[in-house]
Amino acid sequence: MQQISLVVADDHKLFRDGIKKLLELEVDIEVVGEAADGIETLEMVRSFCPDILLFDVNLPRLDGLQVVRELNNLQSEVRYVAISAYDDEDRLSALSAEGVQGFVLKASGKVELLSAIRSASRGQNYVDPKVAGKLLTSFYRRKEETDQLYELTPREKEILYWLSQGFSNSEIANRMVLSEKTVKNHVSHVLKKLDLRDRTQAAIMAWKVGFAQLNPDSVHKILEISRKTV
């Protein structure tokens, strides 16, 4: 029987404890780590390299969609099962576009949860019957152009972040301890990779995909993890 290692991420400890208790009864599933927010989730996955990440869609500090995008950018081989209190079609479609294979509701039962975990571990899709009818987009659909953001290097991402906060090249240079010329070159690379005309368009993209809304501490931790993995 194939063993499945799993990290569970949810900001409610009682829920995590309940999931762990339930999964401990299954001989083929082992919970190797747990996280209370998006940043901890990235660190747990990087540390334990689990087969499955079971995560709440609405994690604090870094939500589920942002976590999945960052892990995809780090070329993690983990497979995803999303768990949510709501059957939000737009959110589920966005997650499916990023390669999430399993979806269950918090109101679902043990059978649905175990089916999602085991299906994802085999590389198969599983959608809770309660939400299957609402998930109109197919899994693994072509990523939107805005997802090119996650192809940037850690330094380019940091420059894009400060650019999206309205900082000038000289202000970014002071903050990152770089020369203004270096920052200018990086901005040019960012615009070229994203196929954008100017920094205003770049800032709009950063806000559109949720990157600009992060607080500086979260951004630094994400980039820290990215640099260690590269």
Sine and cosine of phi, psi and omega as CSV:
sin_phi,cos_phi,sin_psi,cos_psi,sin_omega,cos_omega
0.00,0.00,0.76,-0.65,-0.03,-1.00
-0.94,0.33,0.78,-0.62,0.05,-1.00
-0.99,0.11,0.66,-0.75,-0.02,-1.00
-0.88,-0.47,0.89,-0.46,0.08,-1.00
-1.00,-0.04,0.59,-0.81,-0.17,-0.99
-0.58,-0.82,0.64,-0.77,0.17,-0.99
-0.94,-0.35,0.74,-0.67,0.03,-1.00
-0.95,-0.32,0.77,-0.64,-0.05,-1.00
-0.82,-0.57,0.90,-0.44,0.03,-1.00
-0.36,-0.93,0.59,-0.80,-0.07,-1.00
-0.99,0.16,-0.06,1.00,0.04,-1.00
-0.97,-0.25,0.91,-0.41,-0.05,-1.00
-0.88,0.48,-0.63,0.78,0.00,-1.00
-0.87,0.49,-0.62,0.78,0.02,-1.00
-0.92,0.38,-0.70,0.71,0.03,-1.00
-0.87,0.50,-0.70,0.72,0.00,-1.00
-0.88,0.48,-0.64,0.76,0.01,-1.00
-0.91,0.42,-0.68,0.73,0.04,-1.00
-0.88,0.47,-0.71,0.71,-0.01,-1.00
-0.88,0.47,-0.69,0.72,0.01,-1.00
-0.87,0.50,-0.70,0.72,-0.02,-1.00
-0.90,0.43,-0.69,0.72,-0.07,-1.00
-0.97,0.26,-0.40,0.92,0.04,-1.00
-0.89,0.46,-0.37,0.93,-0.01,-1.00
-0.98,0.18,-0.18,0.98,-0.04,-1.00
-0.99,-0.14,0.84,-0.54,-0.11,-0.99
-0.94,0.35,-0.34,0.94,-0.08,-1.00
-0.98,-0.19,0.07,1.00,-0.04,-1.00
-0.81,-0.58,0.74,-0.67,0.04,-1.00
-0.78,-0.63,0.82,-0.57,0.09,-1.00
-0.99,0.13,0.92,-0.39,-0.07,-1.00
-0.99,-0.16,-0.20,0.98,0.00,-1.00
-0.21,-0.98,0.31,-0.95,0.05,-1.00
-0.60,-0.80,0.43,-0.90,-0.05,-1.00
-0.60,-0.80,0.50,-0.86,-0.04,-1.00
-0.97,-0.25,-0.15,0.99,0.02,-1.00
-0.44,-0.90,0.06,-1.00,-0.08,-1.00
-0.90,0.44,-0.64,0.77,0.00,-1.00
-0.91,0.41,-0.71,0.71,0.05,-1.00
-0.87,0.49,-0.59,0.81,-0.01,-1.00
-0.89,0.46,-0.72,0.70,0.04,-1.00
-0.85,0.53,-0.68,0.73,-0.03,-1.00
-0.92,0.39,-0.65,0.76,0.01,-1.00
-0.90,0.43,-0.70,0.71,-0.01,-1.00
-0.91,0.42,-0.65,0.76,0.01,-1.00
-0.91,0.42,-0.61,0.79,-0.04,-1.00
-0.97,0.26,-0.66,0.75,-0.15,-0.99
-0.97,-0.25,-0.23,0.97,0.00,-1.00
0.72,0.70,0.84,0.54,-0.05,-1.00
-0.95,0.30,0.29,-0.96,0.10,-0.99
-0.95,0.30,-0.61,0.79,-0.11,-0.99
-0.76,-0.64,0.68,-0.74,0.21,-0.98
-0.95,-0.33,0.91,-0.42,0.08,-1.00
-0.99,-0.16,0.92,-0.38,-0.17,-0.99
-0.71,-0.70,0.55,-0.84,0.12,-0.99
-0.97,0.26,0.72,-0.70,-0.01,-1.00
-0.87,0.48,-0.56,0.83,-0.09,-1.00
-0.97,-0.25,0.84,0.55,0.05,-1.00
-0.95,0.32,0.56,-0.83,0.10,-1.00
-0.97,0.23,0.25,-0.97,0.02,-1.00
0.93,0.36,-0.68,0.73,0.04,-1.00
-0.46,-0.89,0.90,-0.43,-0.12,-0.99
-0.97,0.23,0.11,-0.99,-0.11,-0.99
-0.84,0.54,-0.66,0.75,0.00,-1.00
-0.90,0.44,-0.68,0.73,0.02,-1.00
-0.91,0.40,-0.61,0.79,0.04,-1.00
-0.87,0.49,-0.74,0.67,-0.02,-1.00
-0.88,0.47,-0.67,0.74,0.01,-1.00
-0.89,0.45,-0.67,0.74,0.01,-1.00
-0.91,0.41,-0.66,0.75,0.01,-1.00
-0.92,0.40,-0.61,0.79,0.08,-1.00
-0.90,0.44,-0.63,0.78,0.02,-1.00
-0.91,0.42,-0.54,0.84,0.03,-1.00
-0.99,0.11,0.05,1.00,0.02,-1.00
0.86,0.51,0.62,0.79,0.07,-1.00
-0.93,0.36,0.56,-0.83,0.00,-1.00
-1.00,-0.09,0.10,1.00,0.00,-1.00
-0.90,0.44,0.54,-0.84,0.10,-1.00
-0.96,-0.28,0.46,-0.89,-0.21,-0.98
-0.90,-0.43,0.64,-0.77,0.20,-0.98
-0.79,-0.61,0.89,-0.46,-0.02,-1.00
-1.00,-0.07,0.65,-0.76,0.03,-1.00
-0.79,-0.61,0.74,-0.68,-0.12,-0.99
-0.61,-0.79,0.41,-0.91,0.07,-1.00
-0.99,0.11,-0.22,0.98,-0.09,-1.00
-0.76,-0.65,0.51,-0.86,0.06,-1.00
-0.99,-0.14,0.91,0.41,-0.02,-1.00
-0.98,0.21,0.94,-0.33,-0.09,-1.00
-0.86,0.51,-0.69,0.73,-0.03,-1.00
-0.89,0.46,-0.70,0.71,-0.01,-1.00
-0.91,0.41,-0.68,0.73,0.00,-1.00
-0.91,0.42,-0.62,0.79,0.03,-1.00
-0.90,0.43,-0.67,0.75,0.02,-1.00
-0.90,0.44,-0.65,0.76,0.01,-1.00
-0.93,0.38,-0.66,0.76,0.01,-1.00
-0.90,0.44,-0.56,0.83,0.03,-1.00
-0.90,0.43,-0.43,0.90,0.00,-1.00
-1.00,-0.01,0.01,1.00,0.06,-1.00
0.98,-0.18,0.19,0.98,0.07,-1.00
-0.94,0.34,0.78,-0.63,-0.13,-0.99
-0.98,-0.19,-0.38,0.92,-0.06,-1.00
-0.82,-0.57,0.65,-0.76,0.04,-1.00
-0.71,-0.70,0.81,-0.58,0.11,-0.99
-0.69,-0.72,0.43,-0.90,0.07,-1.00
-1.00,-0.08,0.43,-0.90,0.05,-1.00
-0.92,0.39,-0.33,0.94,0.04,-1.00
-1.00,0.07,-0.04,1.00,-0.02,-1.00
-0.96,0.27,0.15,-0.99,0.00,-1.00
-0.98,-0.20,-0.03,-1.00,-0.02,-1.00
-0.87,0.49,-0.65,0.76,-0.04,-1.00
-0.87,0.50,-0.71,0.70,-0.01,-1.00
-0.90,0.43,-0.68,0.73,-0.01,-1.00
-0.88,0.47,-0.75,0.66,-0.02,-1.00
-0.91,0.40,-0.59,0.81,0.04,-1.00
-0.89,0.45,-0.66,0.75,0.00,-1.00
-0.90,0.43,-0.71,0.70,-0.02,-1.00
-0.89,0.45,-0.75,0.66,-0.06,-1.00
-0.94,0.34,-0.58,0.81,0.04,-1.00
-0.91,0.43,-0.73,0.68,0.00,-1.00
-0.87,0.49,-0.63,0.78,-0.02,-1.00
-0.90,0.43,-0.43,0.90,0.04,-1.00
-1.00,-0.02,0.03,1.00,-0.02,-1.00
0.99,0.15,0.34,0.94,-0.03,-1.00
-0.95,-0.32,0.44,-0.90,0.01,-1.00
-1.00,0.09,0.56,-0.83,0.11,-0.99
-0.58,-0.81,0.81,-0.58,0.06,-1.00
-0.84,-0.55,0.80,-0.60,0.05,-1.00
-0.75,0.66,0.77,-0.64,0.00,-1.00
-0.79,0.61,-0.47,0.88,-0.02,-1.00
-0.93,0.37,-0.39,0.92,-0.03,-1.00
-0.89,-0.45,-0.10,0.99,-0.07,-1.00
-0.82,0.57,-0.64,0.77,-0.03,-1.00
-0.92,0.40,-0.40,0.91,-0.03,-1.00
-1.00,-0.03,-0.29,0.96,-0.03,-1.00
-1.00,0.08,1.00,0.04,-0.16,-0.99
-1.00,0.08,-0.35,0.94,0.00,-1.00
-1.00,0.00,0.50,-0.87,-0.02,-1.00
-0.99,0.14,0.42,-0.91,0.08,-1.00
-0.92,0.38,0.49,-0.87,0.05,-1.00
0.87,0.50,0.54,0.84,0.08,-1.00
-0.92,0.38,0.29,-0.96,-0.02,-1.00
-0.88,0.47,0.74,-0.68,-0.02,-1.00
-0.92,0.39,0.53,-0.85,0.05,-1.00
-0.96,0.28,0.33,-0.94,-0.02,-1.00
-0.86,0.52,-0.53,0.85,-0.04,-1.00
-0.89,0.46,-0.36,0.93,-0.02,-1.00
-0.95,0.31,-0.13,0.99,0.08,-1.00
-0.88,0.48,-0.36,0.93,0.03,-1.00
-0.79,0.62,-0.61,0.80,-0.10,-0.99
-0.99,0.12,0.11,0.99,0.10,-0.99
-0.99,-0.12,-0.06,1.00,0.00,-1.00
-0.95,0.30,0.44,-0.90,0.09,-1.00
-0.95,0.32,0.31,-0.95,0.03,-1.00
-0.81,0.59,-0.67,0.74,-0.01,-1.00
-0.92,0.38,-0.66,0.75,0.04,-1.00
-0.90,0.44,-0.61,0.79,0.05,-1.00
-0.89,0.46,-0.69,0.72,-0.03,-1.00
-0.90,0.44,-0.66,0.75,0.03,-1.00
-0.90,0.43,-0.66,0.75,0.04,-1.00
-0.88,0.47,-0.64,0.77,-0.01,-1.00
-0.87,0.50,-0.77,0.64,-0.04,-1.00
-0.93,0.36,-0.54,0.84,0.08,-1.00
-0.88,0.47,-0.67,0.74,-0.02,-1.00
-0.93,0.36,-0.31,0.95,0.04,-1.00
-1.00,0.03,0.05,1.00,0.06,-1.00
1.00,-0.04,0.21,0.98,-0.01,-1.00
-0.98,0.21,0.59,-0.81,0.08,-1.00
-0.99,0.15,0.16,-0.99,0.03,-1.00
-0.86,0.51,-0.65,0.76,-0.02,-1.00
-0.93,0.38,-0.60,0.80,0.02,-1.00
-0.93,0.36,-0.62,0.78,0.06,-1.00
-0.91,0.41,-0.66,0.75,0.01,-1.00
-0.87,0.50,-0.70,0.72,0.02,-1.00
-0.90,0.44,-0.67,0.74,-0.05,-1.00
-0.93,0.37,-0.62,0.78,-0.07,-1.00
-0.99,-0.12,0.04,1.00,-0.02,-1.00
0.82,0.57,0.82,0.58,0.05,-1.00
-0.78,-0.63,0.24,-0.97,0.11,-0.99
-0.98,0.19,0.43,-0.90,0.01,-1.00
-0.89,0.46,-0.56,0.83,0.02,-1.00
-0.90,0.44,-0.65,0.76,0.02,-1.00
-0.89,0.46,-0.69,0.73,0.02,-1.00
-0.88,0.47,-0.69,0.72,0.00,-1.00
-0.86,0.51,-0.67,0.75,0.03,-1.00
-0.89,0.45,-0.67,0.74,0.01,-1.00
-0.91,0.42,-0.64,0.77,0.04,-1.00
-0.87,0.49,-0.67,0.75,0.03,-1.00
-0.88,0.48,-0.67,0.75,0.02,-1.00
-0.90,0.44,-0.65,0.76,0.01,-1.00
-0.87,0.49,-0.75,0.67,-0.02,-1.00
-0.89,0.46,-0.63,0.77,0.00,-1.00
-0.92,0.39,-0.70,0.72,0.00,-1.00
-0.91,0.42,-0.59,0.80,-0.03,-1.00
-1.00,0.03,-0.07,1.00,0.00,-1.00
0.84,0.55,0.77,0.63,-0.01,-1.00
-0.87,-0.49,0.41,-0.91,-0.06,-1.00
-0.98,0.17,-0.67,0.74,-0.14,-0.99
-0.53,-0.85,0.07,-1.00,-0.07,-1.00
-0.93,0.37,-0.43,0.90,0.06,-1.00
-0.90,0.44,-0.71,0.71,0.05,-1.00
-0.89,0.46,-0.61,0.79,0.02,-1.00
-0.90,0.43,-0.68,0.74,0.01,-1.00
-0.89,0.45,-0.66,0.75,0.01,-1.00
-0.88,0.48,-0.68,0.74,0.02,-1.00
-0.88,0.47,-0.69,0.72,-0.02,-1.00
-0.87,0.50,-0.61,0.79,0.04,-1.00
-0.95,0.31,-0.61,0.79,-0.06,-1.00
-0.89,0.46,-0.65,0.76,-0.06,-1.00
-1.00,-0.01,0.03,1.00,0.08,-1.00
1.00,-0.02,-0.02,1.00,-0.04,-1.00
-0.94,0.33,-0.65,0.76,-0.05,-1.00
-0.93,0.36,-0.36,0.93,-0.03,-1.00
-0.98,0.19,-0.18,0.98,-0.01,-1.00
-0.93,0.37,0.45,-0.90,0.11,-0.99
-0.99,0.10,0.39,-0.92,-0.08,-1.00
-0.82,0.57,-0.60,0.80,-0.01,-1.00
-0.88,0.47,-0.68,0.73,0.01,-1.00
-0.90,0.43,-0.66,0.75,0.02,-1.00
-0.87,0.49,-0.71,0.70,-0.01,-1.00
-0.89,0.46,-0.62,0.78,0.00,-1.00
-0.93,0.37,-0.64,0.77,0.04,-1.00
-0.88,0.48,-0.72,0.70,-0.03,-1.00
-0.92,0.38,-0.56,0.83,0.05,-1.00
-0.87,0.49,-0.74,0.67,0.01,-1.00
-0.89,0.45,-0.66,0.76,0.01,-1.00
-0.87,0.49,-0.71,0.71,-0.05,-1.00
-0.92,0.39,-0.58,0.81,0.00,-1.00
-0.93,0.36,-0.47,0.88,-0.08,-1.00
-1.00,0.10,-0.54,0.84,-0.04,-1.00
-0.90,0.44,0.00,0.00,0.00,0.00
